[in-house]
Amino acid sequence: MRIALGIEYAGCNYYGWQTQSITPTIQETIELALSEVANEKVIIHCAGRTDTGVHAIQQVVHFETSSIRKSHNWVLGVNSKLPKDISVLWALDVDDEFHARYSAQSRTYQYLILNRVSRPAILNGLVTWECQELDLKRMIRASKSLLGEHDFTSFRAVSCQAKSPIRKIQKLEINKIQDYFIISVRANGFLHHMVRNIAGVLIAVGTGKQDETWVIDVLKAKNREAAGITATPDGLYLIDIKYPKHYSIPKAKSIIDKLM
């Protein structure tokens, strides 16, 4: 039997998603809880691996099991074994054709910036703090250059192992609610650190450190050194993964819906 799960987590206390020699990670923590509930070893496959300190409003995973449980029992049972910063939101029976990663049509990330003079306390680790005033209109105008299909070499980490730097950004929106700036990016796929590097470039434009046209120069350079500083992982959230409708995967909410 193949089961899909929706997972919410705060990444502050973890060394990213993927199981590795450094612990703890999100994947190993969930697998241990699932294996206990299923009474057998369980391996999960995710829609998108997140880095150290990155969060998820809705990560999607799937796993194989011979254990028979009702959907709500998977949710309640696994949550009873998980730490408080990881939660299973829902469980669905899916057919053998479903794959959390390869069935995905697009992924959406949101980057949350707290723009005020004083640093965050309650939301420390959950937002990126920028003390210099950001200009929303400048950031929106500059972001338009990144829409569509491009070579995003300048926006990928040097360690990125993707075979191609070509990605298609389907949506890039920037909104401001009170002191918060929310950068929303939907694409057919992402390179390592791509969203954080986009955020870093747009923050530089928003503070006036760089001109709006600098984004075009960075894109055309196809050189990581042209883009400057990578924004911190604190404000980055995997929000939603789109699948074919027949899988009935629940749609996730915005990070602002969660925090406000």
TORKOL-4160 file (C-alpha; in steps of 0.2 Angstrom, whole numbers, padded with zeros to 4 digits, m for minus):
260
<pt num="1" X="0000" Y="0000" Z="0000"/>
<pt num="2" X="0006" Y="0017" Z="m0004"/>
<pt num="3" X="0002" Y="0032" Z="0007"/>
<pt num="4" X="0005" Y="0051" Z="0005"/>
<pt num="5" X="0007" Y="0062" Z="0020"/>
<pt num="6" X="0006" Y="0081" Z="0021"/>
<pt num="7" X="0020" Y="0087" Z="0033"/>
<pt num="8" X="0022" Y="0104" Z="0042"/>
<pt num="9" X="0039" Y="0108" Z="0051"/>
<pt num="10" X="0050" Y="0121" Z="0058"/>
<pt num="11" X="0067" Y="0118" Z="0052"/>
<pt num="12" X="0076" Y="0128" Z="0066"/>
<pt num="13" X="0082" Y="0113" Z="0075"/>
<pt num="14" X="0087" Y="0101" Z="0061"/>
<pt num="15" X="0101" Y="0099" Z="0048"/>
<pt num="16" X="0089" Y="0100" Z="0034"/>
<pt num="17" X="0077" Y="0087" Z="0026"/>
<pt num="18" X="0089" Y="0073" Z="0020"/>
<pt num="19" X="0096" Y="0059" Z="0031"/>
<pt num="20" X="0114" Y="0061" Z="0033"/>
<pt num="21" X="0129" Y="0058" Z="0045"/>
<pt num="22" X="0124" Y="0074" Z="0055"/>
<pt num="23" X="0109" Y="0073" Z="0065"/>
<pt num="24" X="0095" Y="0076" Z="0068"/>
<pt num="25" X="0086" Y="0078" Z="0051"/>
<pt num="26" X="0068" Y="0079" Z="0047"/>
<pt num="27" X="0068" Y="0064" Z="0036"/>
<pt num="28" X="0075" Y="0052" Z="0049"/>
<pt num="29" X="0064" Y="0059" Z="0063"/>
<pt num="30" X="0048" Y="0056" Z="0053"/>
<pt num="31" X="0054" Y="0039" Z="0047"/>
<pt num="32" X="0057" Y="0033" Z="0065"/>
<pt num="33" X="0040" Y="0039" Z="0070"/>
<pt num="34" X="0032" Y="0030" Z="0055"/>
<pt num="35" X="0041" Y="0014" Z="0057"/>
<pt num="36" X="0035" Y="0013" Z="0075"/>
<pt num="37" X="0017" Y="0016" Z="0071"/>
<pt num="38" X="0018" Y="0004" Z="0056"/>
<pt num="39" X="0028" Y="m0009" Z="0065"/>
<pt num="40" X="0040" Y="m0011" Z="0051"/>
<pt num="41" X="0054" Y="m0001" Z="0043"/>
<pt num="42" X="0048" Y="0014" Z="0033"/>
<pt num="43" X="0057" Y="0024" Z="0020"/>
<pt num="44" X="0049" Y="0040" Z="0014"/>
<pt num="45" X="0051" Y="0050" Z="m0002"/>
<pt num="46" X="0048" Y="0069" Z="m0002"/>
<pt num="47" X="0043" Y="0082" Z="m0015"/>
<pt num="48" X="0058" Y="0093" Z="m0012"/>
<pt num="49" X="0072" Y="0092" Z="0000"/>
<pt num="50" X="0074" Y="0108" Z="0011"/>
<pt num="51" X="0091" Y="0114" Z="0019"/>
<pt num="52" X="0096" Y="0117" Z="0037"/>
<pt num="53" X="0085" Y="0130" Z="0045"/>
<pt num="54" X="0071" Y="0130" Z="0031"/>
<pt num="55" X="0053" Y="0127" Z="0035"/>
<pt num="56" X="0038" Y="0119" Z="0027"/>
<pt num="57" X="0020" Y="0123" Z="0028"/>
<pt num="58" X="0016" Y="0108" Z="0017"/>
<pt num="59" X="0029" Y="0096" Z="0012"/>
<pt num="60" X="0022" Y="0080" Z="0003"/>
<pt num="61" X="0030" Y="0063" Z="0006"/>
<pt num="62" X="0025" Y="0045" Z="0001"/>
<pt num="63" X="0029" Y="0028" Z="0008"/>
<pt num="64" X="0026" Y="0010" Z="0006"/>
<pt num="65" X="0019" Y="m0001" Z="0020"/>
<pt num="66" X="0010" Y="m0018" Z="0022"/>
<pt num="67" X="0002" Y="m0011" Z="0038"/>
<pt num="68" X="m0017" Y="m0006" Z="0036"/>
<pt num="69" X="m0022" Y="0010" Z="0046"/>
<pt num="70" X="m0036" Y="0022" Z="0043"/>
<pt num="71" X="m0030" Y="0039" Z="0037"/>
<pt num="72" X="m0034" Y="0048" Z="0054"/>
<pt num="73" X="m0025" Y="0034" Z="0063"/>
<pt num="74" X="m0009" Y="0038" Z="0053"/>
<pt num="75" X="m0010" Y="0056" Z="0057"/>
<pt num="76" X="m0014" Y="0054" Z="0076"/>
<pt num="77" X="m0002" Y="0039" Z="0078"/>
<pt num="78" X="0013" Y="0047" Z="0070"/>
<pt num="79" X="0010" Y="0064" Z="0078"/>
<pt num="80" X="0011" Y="0056" Z="0095"/>
<pt num="81" X="0029" Y="0050" Z="0091"/>
<pt num="82" X="0035" Y="0066" Z="0083"/>
<pt num="83" X="0043" Y="0081" Z="0092"/>
<pt num="84" X="0032" Y="0097" Z="0093"/>
<pt num="85" X="0041" Y="0106" Z="0078"/>
<pt num="86" X="0035" Y="0092" Z="0066"/>
<pt num="87" X="0017" Y="0088" Z="0062"/>
<pt num="88" X="0008" Y="0077" Z="0050"/>
<pt num="89" X="m0007" Y="0087" Z="0043"/>
<pt num="90" X="m0016" Y="0073" Z="0033"/>
<pt num="91" X="m0014" Y="0056" Z="0026"/>
<pt num="92" X="m0021" Y="0049" Z="0009"/>
<pt num="93" X="m0021" Y="0032" Z="0001"/>
<pt num="94" X="m0013" Y="0034" Z="m0017"/>
<pt num="95" X="m0011" Y="0023" Z="m0031"/>
<pt num="96" X="0006" Y="0015" Z="m0036"/>
<pt num="97" X="0009" Y="0028" Z="m0050"/>
<pt num="98" X="0010" Y="0042" Z="m0037"/>
<pt num="99" X="0027" Y="0049" Z="m0032"/>
<pt num="100" X="0029" Y="0063" Z="m0021"/>
<pt num="101" X="0044" Y="0070" Z="m0031"/>
<pt num="102" X="0041" Y="0065" Z="m0049"/>
<pt num="103" X="0022" Y="0067" Z="m0050"/>
<pt num="104" X="0024" Y="0085" Z="m0044"/>
<pt num="105" X="0020" Y="0098" Z="m0058"/>
<pt num="106" X="0026" Y="0113" Z="m0048"/>
<pt num="107" X="0032" Y="0119" Z="m0031"/>
<pt num="108" X="0029" Y="0135" Z="m0022"/>
<pt num="109" X="0041" Y="0143" Z="m0009"/>
<pt num="110" X="0038" Y="0159" Z="0001"/>
<pt num="111" X="0051" Y="0170" Z="0008"/>
<pt num="112" X="0046" Y="0180" Z="0024"/>
<pt num="113" X="0055" Y="0196" Z="0028"/>
<pt num="114" X="0052" Y="0206" Z="0044"/>
<pt num="115" X="0056" Y="0224" Z="0039"/>
<pt num="116" X="0058" Y="0235" Z="0055"/>
<pt num="117" X="0071" Y="0243" Z="0065"/>
<pt num="118" X="0071" Y="0230" Z="0080"/>
<pt num="119" X="0075" Y="0212" Z="0078"/>
<pt num="120" X="0062" Y="0198" Z="0080"/>
<pt num="121" X="0061" Y="0189" Z="0097"/>
<pt num="122" X="0045" Y="0178" Z="0096"/>
<pt num="123" X="0048" Y="0174" Z="0077"/>
<pt num="124" X="0067" Y="0172" Z="0079"/>
<pt num="125" X="0072" Y="0159" Z="0067"/>
<pt num="126" X="0055" Y="0159" Z="0058"/>
<pt num="127" X="0058" Y="0176" Z="0048"/>
<pt num="128" X="0072" Y="0185" Z="0040"/>
<pt num="129" X="0075" Y="0202" Z="0048"/>
<pt num="130" X="0080" Y="0217" Z="0037"/>
<pt num="131" X="0082" Y="0233" Z="0047"/>
<pt num="132" X="0084" Y="0245" Z="0032"/>
<pt num="133" X="0068" Y="0251" Z="0024"/>
<pt num="134" X="0062" Y="0241" Z="0009"/>
<pt num="135" X="0054" Y="0248" Z="m0006"/>
<pt num="136" X="0040" Y="0237" Z="m0012"/>
<pt num="137" X="0038" Y="0245" Z="m0029"/>
<pt num="138" X="0057" Y="0244" Z="m0033"/>
<pt num="139" X="0057" Y="0225" Z="m0028"/>
<pt num="140" X="0041" Y="0221" Z="m0039"/>
<pt num="141" X="0048" Y="0230" Z="m0054"/>
<pt num="142" X="0065" Y="0221" Z="m0052"/>
<pt num="143" X="0057" Y="0204" Z="m0050"/>
<pt num="144" X="0048" Y="0205" Z="m0067"/>
<pt num="145" X="0065" Y="0201" Z="m0075"/>
<pt num="146" X="0065" Y="0183" Z="m0067"/>
<pt num="147" X="0049" Y="0177" Z="m0074"/>
<pt num="148" X="0049" Y="0164" Z="m0087"/>
<pt num="149" X="0062" Y="0151" Z="m0092"/>
<pt num="150" X="0080" Y="0157" Z="m0089"/>
<pt num="151" X="0098" Y="0150" Z="m0085"/>
<pt num="152" X="0098" Y="0153" Z="m0066"/>
<pt num="153" X="0117" Y="0149" Z="m0064"/>
<pt num="154" X="0119" Y="0166" Z="m0055"/>
<pt num="155" X="0106" Y="0160" Z="m0043"/>
<pt num="156" X="0112" Y="0143" Z="m0039"/>
<pt num="157" X="0124" Y="0137" Z="m0025"/>
<pt num="158" X="0141" Y="0132" Z="m0031"/>
<pt num="159" X="0138" Y="0115" Z="m0023"/>
<pt num="160" X="0122" Y="0113" Z="m0033"/>
<pt num="161" X="0121" Y="0096" Z="m0042"/>
<pt num="162" X="0107" Y="0099" Z="m0054"/>
<pt num="163" X="0112" Y="0094" Z="m0072"/>
<pt num="164" X="0104" Y="0109" Z="m0079"/>
<pt num="165" X="0103" Y="0127" Z="m0073"/>
<pt num="166" X="0087" Y="0130" Z="m0084"/>
<pt num="167" X="0072" Y="0133" Z="m0074"/>
<pt num="168" X="0055" Y="0141" Z="m0077"/>
<pt num="169" X="0047" Y="0153" Z="m0064"/>
<pt num="170" X="0029" Y="0153" Z="m0067"/>
<pt num="171" X="0024" Y="0166" Z="m0053"/>
<pt num="172" X="0034" Y="0178" Z="m0043"/>
<pt num="173" X="0024" Y="0190" Z="m0032"/>
<pt num="174" X="0029" Y="0201" Z="m0018"/>
<pt num="175" X="0017" Y="0207" Z="m0006"/>
<pt num="176" X="0018" Y="0218" Z="0010"/>
<pt num="177" X="0007" Y="0215" Z="0025"/>
<pt num="178" X="0011" Y="0227" Z="0040"/>
<pt num="179" X="0030" Y="0225" Z="0043"/>
<pt num="180" X="0031" Y="0209" Z="0033"/>
<pt num="181" X="0037" Y="0207" Z="0015"/>
<pt num="182" X="0032" Y="0190" Z="0007"/>
<pt num="183" X="0041" Y="0184" Z="m0009"/>
<pt num="184" X="0031" Y="0170" Z="m0017"/>
<pt num="185" X="0039" Y="0160" Z="m0031"/>
<pt num="186" X="0032" Y="0145" Z="m0040"/>
<pt num="187" X="0042" Y="0136" Z="m0053"/>
<pt num="188" X="0043" Y="0119" Z="m0062"/>
<pt num="189" X="0059" Y="0115" Z="m0051"/>
<pt num="190" X="0072" Y="0124" Z="m0040"/>
<pt num="191" X="0091" Y="0124" Z="m0040"/>
<pt num="192" X="0100" Y="0123" Z="m0023"/>
<pt num="193" X="0098" Y="0140" Z="m0014"/>
<pt num="194" X="0089" Y="0147" Z="m0029"/>
<pt num="195" X="0075" Y="0156" Z="m0019"/>
<pt num="196" X="0087" Y="0162" Z="m0005"/>
<pt num="197" X="0098" Y="0170" Z="m0019"/>
<pt num="198" X="0083" Y="0178" Z="m0027"/>
<pt num="199" X="0078" Y="0185" Z="m0010"/>
<pt num="200" X="0095" Y="0191" Z="m0007"/>
<pt num="201" X="0096" Y="0200" Z="m0024"/>
<pt num="202" X="0078" Y="0208" Z="m0022"/>
<pt num="203" X="0082" Y="0214" Z="m0004"/>
<pt num="204" X="0098" Y="0223" Z="m0011"/>
<pt num="205" X="0087" Y="0231" Z="m0023"/>
<pt num="206" X="0073" Y="0235" Z="m0010"/>
<pt num="207" X="0086" Y="0244" Z="0001"/>
<pt num="208" X="0093" Y="0254" Z="m0013"/>
<pt num="209" X="0110" Y="0246" Z="m0012"/>
<pt num="210" X="0107" Y="0240" Z="m0031"/>
<pt num="211" X="0098" Y="0247" Z="m0045"/>
<pt num="212" X="0082" Y="0238" Z="m0052"/>
<pt num="213" X="0091" Y="0234" Z="m0068"/>
<pt num="214" X="0105" Y="0225" Z="m0058"/>
<pt num="215" X="0094" Y="0209" Z="m0058"/>
<pt num="216" X="0095" Y="0208" Z="m0077"/>
<pt num="217" X="0114" Y="0210" Z="m0076"/>
<pt num="218" X="0115" Y="0196" Z="m0063"/>
<pt num="219" X="0104" Y="0184" Z="m0073"/>
<pt num="220" X="0114" Y="0187" Z="m0089"/>
<pt num="221" X="0131" Y="0185" Z="m0080"/>
<pt num="222" X="0128" Y="0167" Z="m0077"/>
<pt num="223" X="0140" Y="0168" Z="m0063"/>
<pt num="224" X="0136" Y="0165" Z="m0044"/>
<pt num="225" X="0148" Y="0178" Z="m0039"/>
<pt num="226" X="0138" Y="0191" Z="m0048"/>
<pt num="227" X="0122" Y="0189" Z="m0036"/>
<pt num="228" X="0130" Y="0194" Z="m0020"/>
<pt num="229" X="0124" Y="0187" Z="m0003"/>
<pt num="230" X="0113" Y="0172" Z="0000"/>
<pt num="231" X="0098" Y="0177" Z="0011"/>
<pt num="232" X="0097" Y="0167" Z="0027"/>
<pt num="233" X="0086" Y="0151" Z="0028"/>
<pt num="234" X="0076" Y="0158" Z="0042"/>
<pt num="235" X="0062" Y="0166" Z="0031"/>
<pt num="236" X="0061" Y="0152" Z="0018"/>
<pt num="237" X="0046" Y="0140" Z="0018"/>
<pt num="238" X="0040" Y="0126" Z="0006"/>
<pt num="239" X="0022" Y="0131" Z="0004"/>
<pt num="240" X="0014" Y="0120" Z="m0009"/>
<pt num="241" X="0017" Y="0106" Z="m0021"/>
<pt num="242" X="0005" Y="0105" Z="m0036"/>
<pt num="243" X="m0001" Y="0088" Z="m0042"/>
<pt num="244" X="m0013" Y="0081" Z="m0055"/>
<pt num="245" X="m0031" Y="0084" Z="m0049"/>
<pt num="246" X="m0035" Y="0066" Z="m0048"/>
<pt num="247" X="m0024" Y="0064" Z="m0033"/>
<pt num="248" X="m0034" Y="0076" Z="m0023"/>
<pt num="249" X="m0019" Y="0082" Z="m0013"/>
<pt num="250" X="m0025" Y="0096" Z="m0001"/>
<pt num="251" X="m0020" Y="0114" Z="m0005"/>
<pt num="252" X="m0009" Y="0123" Z="0008"/>
<pt num="253" X="m0011" Y="0140" Z="0015"/>
<pt num="254" X="0001" Y="0155" Z="0014"/>
<pt num="255" X="0013" Y="0157" Z="0028"/>
<pt num="256" X="0004" Y="0173" Z="0033"/>
<pt num="257" X="m0012" Y="0163" Z="0036"/>
<pt num="258" X="m0002" Y="0153" Z="0048"/>
<pt num="259" X="0007" Y="0167" Z="0057"/>
<pt num="260" X="m0007" Y="0180" Z="0058"/>
